[in-house]
């Protein structure tokens, strides 16, 4: 009989009625046993849950976190603080979040001064514009509610900082007052209640001014003036870093107000200074005052400066007033309304301590740029790092020039970063000829997006072949005493980076290979990074593998990174319209067959 059932189970023949009845009788007992087993399993699962819940209620007592020593727990708490900015008073992030876990954690957090030595306080006073049109501010929160919330925030700040013990403080305050134009055209120019709360906050912070270590302030210019006046009796002995952003509230026809006090910049130990805002505000702040203790007019303790907007006059004031600069980051802007020919440029500006200088120009200003004239007079004998960029997006705008004489004077320069699409090709070559000690060269496209598809560059501003080391008949590099007069560029180069280039793999291989001889007077490359503006070549040459093989023969290591926009194989697949899965170029980002929106509704079919 069993063989009969086995035979029937192996085919798809329909069983007759007698077979069905007989099979049901045969399976009745096993089916009942199966139901009993399922019921028993459910009973055991319910019992399991009951026991697990009982054990869990007591097992938490054995949790390892409850046995962590409090000093270690404090250290863990400190690592929970945000790293990209100071913490807010929000319950969604440390330290406030830690106080919501349990009574013990709250007590530990309150007794951990380092958690409360950092704070970020945002204030906002927005004004309702016309129907939320673009360019106008967000709708108003009811004024009474806003005043109440911000007033409580002021009180909370004092309690927060009081928990920090005697530790140095890092404080960030951002006050957005809203557009002066919107407030003018809407007639809602009365922001005194919110402004007064901000001043109340600033006065609260002044209670802790002897412990300020890092201060980041974003304020409208009128509040900034009041803040500077409040500081007249404060010396700020610990202030090391200042980031100050001034938001202009001046309407076009409003007269310039006199320069504010500069008590922040007089902090005796201020070292790092970053200023953001209108050019005239920045120039006023760094200009010398009669009360300055420095013979040159500036705070001689300031060694690191970053300015977001500066003209020729700003740069001259900075370099003459702060001769102790070590690092300087400038964003220069050409002012069409400023007659820079009337600004007197000194014959020489000596910066004996400057180690790093980064300059970013804004826009395709070409001959109108004052940067070349400025660099002509700078003498930076200890300069080791220089960067030059332009934020213009057009890759055909290679019209800027940097005087090579600046680099001949910078004899200790070891790192150079150039935006190669804003400089003339001949200028780049002249700059490299002036550098014999350069270790790192980066030819970037810092302010241009990397391509997602290959583009035919209208201008290739650098020929990599210029950096290939030529060899004489004996295999050694050609020197000044060799028969050839070829000039070997950058003999000390170890790190090279090139962005958005169409150079071939063969030329890259020749360049790297020519600089991997440890027995030569030419330095061995250590790192090469290239971003190609073309597809990867597939002709049998694996560039990374080939370089690694040749480096192994020389017993050296070279870190290589090559980024392409894709491969030629992928490109051929996209172009081959005979493939069954071919997608039209217009549909590569939306592979639906029908993209037109339809509004058919079956409700209206009857």
LUMKOL-704045 format. One record per atom (N, C-alpha, C, O): x, y, z negated. Coordinates in steps of 0.2 Angstrom, whole numbers, plus 5000, padded with zeros to 4 digits. Layout:
<mises>
XYZ...
</mises>
This chain:
<mises>
500449945000500050005000500450065000500350115003501050064996501450124996501750145002501850195004501950085006502250105013501750135017501950175022501150115016500550145020500550225019500550265023500550245012500550315011501150345013501150405015501750315013502350345015502350355023502550415025502050305026501950315034501450375035501650415040500950375031500450435033500750505031500550545034501150505026501450565024501950595029502150655030502250545034502750565038502550585045502850605049501850585046501550605052500950655051500850675045500750685056500150735056499550705058499050745060499450645057498750615059498250625054498350625048497650645056497050665051496850595048496750545051496850595041496550545037495850535037495450585038495550475037494850465037494550475030494950485025493950475029493650485022493750435017493950455011493850375019494050325014494750335011494850325005495150355016495850365014495850425009496250425004495550475010495450535006495250524999495550544994494650484999494450464992494850424988494950434982495250374992495650334988496250364986496550354980496550414990497150454988496950504982497350514977496350524981496150574976496050534969496250554964495850464970495850424964496550414962496750414956496950404966497650384965498050444961498450434957497850504963498250564960497850594954498150644951497250574952496950604947497350594940497350644937497550544939497950534932498550574932498750614928499050574938499650614938499450694938499750734934498850714941498650784941498450804933498650854931498150754930497950774923498550784919498550824914499050734920499650744916500050804917500350844913499950824924500350894926499950954922500350994920499350954922498951004918499151004911499251064908499150944908499350944901500050974900500151014895500550954904501250984904501251064904501551094901500851084909500851164910500551194904500851244902500051164901499751194895500251194889500351244885500651134889501151134884501751184885501951214880501851194891502351244893502151314891502551354888501551334892501251394890501251404883501451454880501151354879501151354872501851364869501951404865502351324872503051334870503251404872503651434868503051434878503351494880503051554875503451594873502451544873502151594868502551584861502651634858502651524859503051514853503751544854504051574849504051534860504751564861504751644861505151664857504251674864504151744863504051764856504351814854503651734852503551744845504251744841504351794837504651694842505251684839505751734841506151764837505751744848506251794850506151864847506551904845505451884847505351954844505551954837505752004834505451904833505651894826506351904825506651944821506751864829507451874829507751944831508151974828507351964837507552034839507552084834507952134834506952084830506852134825507452144820507552194817507752084819508352084814509052084817509552104815509052064824509652054827509952124829510552124829509552174829509752244831510252264825510652304826510152234819510552254813511352234815511752264813511352174819512052154821512352184827512852164829511952234830512252264836512952294835513052324830513452284839514152304838514152384838514552404834513652414841513752494841513652514834513852574832513252474829513152504823513752494818513752524813514252454821514852444817515452484819515952474817515252524824515852564827516052624822515552654820516652634820516852684815516652754818516652764824516452794813516152864815516652904819516452944823517252894817517752934821517852914828517952954833517752844829517752824836517152844840517152864846516552844836515952864839515952934841515652954846516252974837516353044839516753054845516553094849517253014846517653024852517253004858517253034863516852944857516352924863515852984864515752994870515653014859515153074860515453124865515153154869516153144863516453194866516553174874516553224878516653114875516653094882516053094886515953084892515453104882514853104886514653174888514153184892515053224886514953294888515053304896515453264899514653344899514753354907515453374908515753414904515753354913516453374915516453424921516953464922515853434924515853484930515653554928515753604932515453564922515253624919515153624911515153564909515053674908514853674901514153644900513753654904514053614894513353584893512853634892512953684889512253624894511653664892511353644886511553594883510853674884510453664878509853614879509453604875509953584885509353534887509453464883509953444882508853434882508853374878508953314883508953254881509153334889509253274894510053264895510253224899510453304891511153294892511453304885511253334881512053274885512453284878512653354878512753394883512653384871512653344865511853334863511753294858511453374865510753374863510453304863510053284859510553274869510353204870510553154864510153114862511153164862511353114857511053124850510953084846510753184849510453204843509653174843509353174837509453144848508753114849508753044848508253014848509353014847509352934847509152914840508652864840509452934835509252904828509552954823509953004825509352954817509552994812510352994811510653044810510652934811511352934810511752964816512153004814511552954822511852984828511753064827512253104829511153084825511053154825511553184819511853244820511653154814512053174808512753174811513153224809513053124814513653124817513853184822514353214822513353184826513353244831513453314828513853354830513053324823513053384820513653404816513853454816514053344814514653354811515253344815515853334813515153354822515653344827515753414830515453424835516253454828516353524830516453524838516253574841516853474840517053474848516453474852516453504858515853444850515253444854514953514855514653524860515053554850514753614851515253674852515053734851515853664855516253714856516253734864516653774866515753704867515653724874514853734875514453694872514653784879513953794880513853834887514253874888513353824890513153854896512453884895511953844894512353944896511653984894511454014901511754064902510953984904510654024910510054064908509654044904510054124910509454174910509254194917509654194921508554204917508354214924507754264923507354254919507754324927507254364927507054374934507354424938506554334937506354344944505754384944505354394940505654414951505154454952504754434958505054404963504154434957503654404963503754454969503654514969503854414975503854454981503254454984502754434982503254464991502654464995502454394997502854375002502054364994501754294996502354244997502354205001502854254993503454204993503754204999504054155001503754255003504154255009504854245008505154255003505154215013505854195013506254265012506154315015506754255007507154315005506954354999507254394996506354334997506054364991506154304985506254254986506054334979506254284973505654244972505054254975505754194967505154144966504654184962504754234959504054154961503554184957503654194950504054154947503454244947503554264940503254204935502654184936503654194930503354164924503054214921503354274921502454204917502154264913502754294909503054254905502754354909503254394905503354374898503854374895502754374895502754354888503054294886503454284881502854244890503154174889503954174891504254144887504154214896504854214897505254244891505754224889504954304889505354334883505354284877505854284874504854254876504854204870505354154871505654134866505354124876505854064878506554094877506954064874506754144880507354174880507554194873508154194871507154224870507254244863507454184858507954194855507054134859507254074855507954044857508354014853508054054864508754034866509354074863509854044861509254134862509754174859509854154852510454144850509354134848509354114841509754044841510154024837509554004846509853934846510653934848510953894846510853984852511553994854511954004847512453974847511654044843512054064837512153994832512653984830511553954832511653894828512053844831512453814828512053844838512453794842513253814840513553764838513453874841514153894841514353884833514953874832513853894829514053894822514253824820514653814815514053774824514253704822514953684825515253634824515253734828515953714832516553724827517153724829516353744821516953754816517353814818517153864819518053804818518453854820518853834827519353864828518553794831518853774837518753834842518353874842519253834847519153874853518553864857518353804857518253914860517553904863517653914870518053954873517253874874517153884881516453904882515953864881516353964885515653984886515454004893515954044896514853984895514654014902513954044901513554014898513854104904513254134904513054154911513554194915512454144914512254164920511654204920511154174917511654264922510954304922510854324929511154364932510254294931510054314938509454364937508954354934509554424939509054484938508554494943508054524942508654454949508254464955508454524959508954564957508254524965508454564970508254644969507654654967508754684969508554754968508054784973507654824971508154764979507654784985506954764983506554804984506854694981506254674980505954714974505354724974506354724969506054754963505854834965505354864962506254854970506054924972505454934976505054974975505354884981504754884986504154864982503654884984504254824977503654804973503454844968502854844965503854894966503754944961503854914954503754944949504054854954504254814947504954824946505354774946505154884943505854894942505954894934506554904932505454874930505554874923505754804921505354754920506354794920506654724918506954734911507354694909506854794908507154814901507054754896507554744892506454724896506354674890506854614891507154594886506954594897507354534898508154564898508554524895508254624900508954644900509154654892509754634891508654674888508854684881508954614878509354614873508654564880508754494878509454474880509754444876509654484886510354464888510854504884511354474882510754564882511154604878511154574871511654574868510554554869510554524862510954454862511354444857510954414868511354354868512054374868512454344865512254424872512954444872513254464865513854454864512854504862513054524855513054464850513554464846512654414852512754354848513454314849513754294845513554314856514254284858514854324855515354294853514754394854515254434852515454414844516054424842514954384841515154364834515654314834516054304829515754274839516254224840516854244845517254194846516854304846517354324851518154304849518554294854518254304843518954284841519154214843519754204844518654174845518754104846518654094854518754034856518554144858518354134865519054104868519554144868519054044871519554024875519454024883519954044886518854004885518654014892518054044892517554024889517954094897517354134897517154134905517554164909516554114906516254114913515654154913515154134910515654214916515054264915514854284922515254304927514154274923513854304930513354354927512854334924513454414929513054474927512954524932513354534936512354554932512254614936512754664934512954674928512854714939513454764937513254804931513654824927512554824931512354864925512454834918512654864914512254764918512354734912513154724910513354724904513554714916514254704915514554764912514954764907514354824914514554884911514454894903514854904899513854874902513654874894514054824890514254834885514154764893514554714890515254734889515554724884515554764894516254794893516254844887516754844884515754884887515754934882515654904875515954924870515354844874515254814868515954784866516054774860516354774870516954734869517554784867518054764865517354854866517854904865518254894858518854904857517954854853518254844847518454774846518654754840518454734851518654664851519254654855519354674860519754614852520354604855520454534859520854534863519954494858519954424861520654394861520954384867520954374855521554354855521754284858522254264860521154244859521254174861521054164869521154114872520754214872520554214878521054194883521554234884520954134887521454114891521254114898521654124903520554094899520354094906519654134907519254134902519654174912519054224913518854214920519254224925518154194921517854194927517254244927516854234923517354294931516854344931516554364938516854374942515854354938515554364944515054424943514654424939515154474947514754534946514254534952514454534958513554544951513054544956512854624956512654654952512954644962512754714964512054724964511654694967511854774960511154794960511054864963510554904962511554884967511554954970511154954976511354914981510654994977510355004983510755044988511255074986510655044995511055065000511255144999511755165000510655184997510755254996510955274989511055334988511155224985511255244978512055264978512455234981512255314974512955334973513355284969513055244965513955274970514455234966514455264959514555324958514455214955514555234948515255224946515655194949515455264941516155264939516355194937515955154935517055184937517255124935517155104928517155144923516955044927516755024920517455014916517955014918517355004909517854984905518154914907517854874910518754904905519054834907519354804901519954774901518954794896519154764890519254694891519654664887518854654895518954584896519654574899520054524897519954614904520554604907521154624902521754614904520954654897521554674892521654624887522154634883521354564887521454514882522254494882522454474888522554494877523254484877523554424879524154424882523154374879523454304881523054274887523054224889522654324891522354304897522854284902523254314904522754224905523154194910522854174917523154194922522254154916521854134922521254184924520854194919521254214929520754264931520454244938520854244943519754244938519454234944518854284944518454294940518854324950518354374951517954364957518254344962517354374956516854364962516354424962516154444957516254454968515754504968515954554974516454544978515654614974515754664979516554684979516754684973516854704985517554724985517654784980518154784977517254834980517454894976517354874969517754904965516954824967516954804960517654774958517954784953517854724962518454684961519054734961519454734956519054784965519654834966519654874959520154884957519054894957519054934951519254894945519654924941519054834945519254794939520054784938520354784933520354774944521054754943521554814944522154814943521254874945521654934946521854954939521554944934522454984939522855004933522455064929522055104932522455064923522155114918522655144914523255124913522555204912523055244908523155214901523655224898522755164899522855134892523155074893523355034888523355054899523754984900524454984896524755044896524554934894525254924890525754904895526354914894525554884901526054864906526354924910526054974912527054924912527354974915527054984923527055034926526854924925526554914932525754934932525554934938525454934926524754944926524354884925523754904923524554824926524054764925524254734918524754744915523854684917523954634911524554594913524454544917525154594910525654554912525654484910526054444912525154464906525054394904524654354909524654294910524354394914523954364919524454334925524754374928524354264926524854234930524454194936524754184941523854184935523454144940522854184942522354204937522754204948522154254950521854224956522154204961521154224956520754204962520254264963519854274959520254294969519854344971519354324977519654304982518754334976518254304981518154354987517954334993518354424986518254474991518754524990518654564985519154534995519654584994519954615001519954585006520054685001520354715006521054725005521354705000521354765010522054785009522254825003522754805000521754865001521954904995521854864989522254874984521454814989521354764983522054724983522254714977522254704988522854654988523454694986523854674982523554764988524154804986524054814978524554814975523454834976523354844969523554784965523954784960523354724967523454664964524254644963524454634958524554644969525254624969525754674966526254654963525554744966525954794963525854794955526254804951525154784953525054784946525154724942525154724936525254664946525254604942525954564945525854514948526454594943527154554946527254494943527754454946526954474938527054404935526654354938526654294935526254364943525854314946526254244948526854254950525954194946526254124948525854094954526154064958525154094953524754074958524254124960523954154956524054124967523554174969523154144975523454124979522554154974522054134979521554194981521254214977521654214988521254274990520854254996521054215000520254284996519854285001519754355004519454405001520054365010520054435012519554445017519354405021519254505017518754525022518854595025519054645021518854595031518954665035518354705034517754685036518354765032517854815031517854865037518354905037517354855041517354905047517254975045517455015049517054985039516955055036517555085033517555145031518055045032518655065028519155075033519355035037519455135032519955155037520655135033520955175029520855075035521455045032522055075034522655065031522055115040522655145042522855205037523455225037522355225033522555275028522855245022523055285017522755185021523055145015523855145016524055115021524155165011524955165012525155095009525055075004525555065014525754995012526555005010526955035014526754985004527454995002527854955007527754915010528554985007529054955011529154875009529354835013529054865002529254795000528854784993528754834989528554724992528254704986528554644984528554594987528854644978529254594976528854554971528654584966528754494972528454444967528854384965528854334968529254404960529854354959529554284956529954234956528954284953528754224950528254184954528054134952528054214960527454184963527654114966528154104970527254064964527453994967526953964972527153924976526353994972525853964976525354024979525154064975525254034985524854084988524354054993524554024998523754064992523254044997522854105000522554144996522754105006522354165009521854135014522054095018521254155013520754145017520454205020520254255017520454215027520154265030519454255032519254195033519054305033518354285035518154315041518154375043517954275046517754295053518354295058518954295056518154305064518654305069518854375070518654415075519354405066519454475066520154485070520254545072520554435071521154435075521554495074521854505068521654545079522054605078521854645072522254685070521254645070521054685065521254665058521154705053521554605057521754575051522254615048522754635052522254635042522754665038523254615035523754635032523154555035523554505032524254505035524754505031524354505042525054505044525454565041526054555039525154625041525554685038525654675031526254695029525254645027525354625020525954575019526354585015525954525023526454475022527154505025527654475022527154545029527754575031528154605025528754605025527854635020528154665015528254625009528554645004527954565009527954525003528654485002528854455007528954484997529554454995529354404990529354424984529354334991529154284986529754234986529654174989530254244983530854194984530754134981531054084982530254124976530154064973529454024975529253974972529154054981528554024983528653954986529153934989528253904983528353834985527753814989527753764993527153844988526553824992526153884995526053934992526053875001525653925005525153895009525253845012524553925009523953905013523653965017523554015014523453955023523154005027522553975030522553925034521954005029521353975032520854035035520954095034520454015040519954065042519254025043519253965045518754055040518054025040517654025046517154005046517954055052517654055058517553985061518053945060516953975063516853905065517053885072517153825074517153935076517253925084518053905084518453945082518153845087518753825088519153855094519753835095518853905097519253935102519554005100519854045104519454015093519654085091520354085088520454115082520854055091521454055089521854125090522254125095521654175086521954235088522354265082522654325083522354235076522654265070523454245071523654195075523854285068524554275068524854295061524654345058525354255059525654265053526454275055526754235058526654335052527354345054527854295052527954275046528254265056528754215054529254235049529554205045529354305049529854335044529654315037530154315033529054315036528854295029529054225027529254225021529054185032529254115030530054105030530354065026530354155033531154155033531354175026531854155023530954225023531154245016530954195011531254195006530354155012530154105008530554045008530353995011531154045006531653995007531553925003531853875005531153934998530953874994530353844995530053804991529953865001529353835002529353765004529753735008528953725000528953645001528253625004528253565006527753665003527053635005526753695009526753755007526553675015526153725019525553695022525553635025525053735021524353715024524053765028523953825026523953755035523753805040523053775043523053725045522653825044522053815048522253825055522353875057522353765058522753775065522253805070522553825076521653805069521153835074521153905074520753935079521353935069521354015069522054045071522054105072522554005071523254035073523454015080523253965083523754065083524054045090524553995090524953985085524453945095524953895095525653915095526053875091525853965098526553985098526754015091527354005089526254045087526354065080526554005076526954005071526153955077526253895072526953865073527253845069527153865080527853835081528353875078528853855075528253945079528753995076528753985068529353985065528253975065528253965058528553895056528953905051528453845059528853785058529553785059529953755055529753825064530453835065530853875059531453865058530453915056530753945050530753905044531053935039530553845044530553805038530953745038530853705043531453745034531953685034531853645028532153585028531553665023531453625017530753605016530553575010530353615021529653595020529553515019529853475023529153495014529053425012528353405014528253345017527853455014527153435015526953485020526953545019526653455026526353505031525653475032525553415034525153515031524453505033524153555038524053615036523953525044523653565049522953555049522753505051522553595045521853575044521353605048521453655052520753595047520153625050519653635044519053605044519853665038519553665032518853685032518453655029518753735036518053765036517653745042517153785044517853695045517453665051517253595049517653555047516653585051516353515049516753465054516853475060516853405051517153355055516653325060516053325058516853315066516353295071516153225070516453185067515453215072515153145072515153115078515053055079515453155084515553125090516153155093516253215091516453125098517053165101516853225105516353225108517253275104517153335107517753355111518353345108517753385117518253405121518553465118518253525120519053475114519253535111519553575117519853555122519253645117519453685122520153715121520453745126520453705115521153725114521453675109521153665104522053645111522353605106522953645104523453665107522953665097523353715095524053685092524453725090524153625093524753595090524953535094524553495095525553535097525853475100526253435095526853455093526053375094526353335089527053315091527453295087527153315098527853295101528353335098528953325098528153405096528753445093529053415087529553445085528653375083528953345077529253275078529453255073529253255084529653195085530353205085530653245089530753165081531453175080531853145087531753085088532153185090532553155096533253125093533553145089533353065097534053035095534553035101534353045106535153035098535753045103535852975106535452925104536352965110536552905113536752845108536652785109536952875102537152825096536552805092536652765087535952835093535352815090535252865084534752855080535752905082535652955077535253015079535153025085534953055074534653115076535053165079535653175077534853205084535253255087535353315082534853335079535953335081536053385076536353445080536453445086536553495077536753555080537453545083537653585088537853495081538453475084538353425090538853415093537753405091537653355096537753395103537653455103537753355108537753385115537153425116537153475120536553395114535953425116535853485111536053485105535453535113535353595109534653585106534353635103534253535106533553525104533553535096533953505093533153575094533053595087532553545084531953535086532853515079532453465075532053505070532253535065531353495071530953535066530753495060530753435060530753525054530553505048530953435046530653385045531553445045531953385043531853355036532053295035531453385032531353365025530653335025530353325019530253335030529553325030529453245027529753205030528953245022528753175019528053165020527853105020527653215020526953215020526653255025526753315026526253225030525953255036525253245036525053185036524853295038524153285038523853325044524053385045523453305049523253335055522553325056522253265055522153375057521353375057521153385064521453425068520653355067520353365073520753365079520853425082521153315080521553315086521353255091521053205089521653265097521553215102522153185104522153145109522653185100523353155101523253085102522853055099523653055106523652985108523952935102524352965098523752875102524052835097524752825098525152815094524952815105525652805106526052865104526652855101525852925104526252985102526252985094526752995091525752965091525752955084526252905081526652915077526252855085526752795083527452825084527952805080527652855090528252885091528452935086529052935083528052975084528153025078528352995072528853005069527952945070528052905063528752865064529152875059528852835069529352795070530052835070530552815067530052895073530652935073530852955066531352985065530352955061530552975055530452925049530252935044530752865051530752805046531452775046531452715044531952815047532652785046532952815040533152875039532952765035533252785028534052805028534252845024534352785034535052805034535152865038535752895038534652905040534752965044534753025039534553015033534953085041534853145038534153165038533953215034533753145042533053165042532653125037532753065036532253155033531853125028531353075030531153085036531253025026530752965028530052985026529953015021529652985031528952995030528652945024528852895024528252975020527952935015527152935015526852885013526852985019526152985019525953025026526253075027525552985030525253015036524553005036524252955035524153065037523453065037523153105043523353165044522853075048522553105054521853095055521653035055521453145056520753145058520753155065520853215068520553105069520553115076519853135079519353125076519853175084519253205087519053165093518853195098519153095093519053055099518952985096518952975090518752945101518652875099519252835098519852855101519252785094519852745093520052705099519552675103520652705101520852665107520952595106521152565101520652555111520752475110521052455116520752425121521752455116522152425121522652385119523252375122522552355113522952305110523452325105523752295101523452395104523852425099523452435092523052475092523652405087523352415081523852465077524452445075523752525077524152585075524452565067525052575066523952555063524152545056524552485055525052485052524352425059524752365058525452375061525952355058525552415067526152425070526652465066527252445065526352515063526752555058527052515052527552525050526552475049526752435044527352385045527752375041527252355051527752315053528452345054528952315052528452405057529052435058529352465052529952465051528952485047529152505041529452455037529952455033529152395037529452335034530152315036530552295032530252325042530952315045531452355042532052335041531252415040531652465037531652465030532052505026531252415027531152415020530952475017531252495011530452505020530152575017529352565017529152515020529052605013528352605013528052675015528352725013527552675020527252735022526452725022526152675024526152765018525452765017525152805023525252865024524752765027524452795033523652795032523352745029523352845035522652845035522452875042522552935043522052845046521852865053521052865053520752805052520752915054520052915055519752935062519952995064519352895065519152915071518352925071518052905066518052955076517352965077516952905079516352895079517352845081517052785083517552745087518152765087517352695090517752655094517552655101516952665103518052645106517852645113517352585114516952595119517352535111516952475112516252495110515752485114516152535104515452555102515252605107514652605109515652645110515452695115515252665121514752685124515552615124515352575130514652545129514252545133514552515123513952485121513352535122512852525124513452595119512952645119512852675126512252695128513352675131513252695137513052645142512752655148513052575140512852525145512052515144511852485140511752545149510952545149510752475151510052465152511152425153510852355155510852315149510552255149511052335143511052295137510352295135509952345135510052235132509352225130509152275124508552295124509652295120509552335115509752405116509852445111509852425122510052495124509552545121508952535122509852595118509452655115509652715119510252735119509152755121509352815124509652865120509552865114510152905122510452955118510052995114510153015108509453015116508953055113508653025107508353055103508752955107508352915101508852875097508652835093509452895097509952865093509852875085510052835081509452925083509352945076508652925075508452935069508252905079507552885078507352835083507152855089507352775081507352715086506652695087506552635089506152735085505452715087505352725094505652765098504852685097504752685104504252735106504252765111503852765101503352815102503452865096503252845090503652925097503752975092503253025091503253065087502853025097502253085096501753065091501553005091501653115087501153105081500453095084500253145088500053045082499353035084498853045078499053025072498253065079497853075074497153035074496653055072497252975078496652935079496452905072496852895067495752905071495452885064494852835066494452865070494952775064494352725065493752745062493152725064493752795058493052815055492552845060491952845059492852875065492452905070492352865076492052885081492452795076492352755082491652735083491452725088491252725077490652705078490152765080489552745080
</mises>
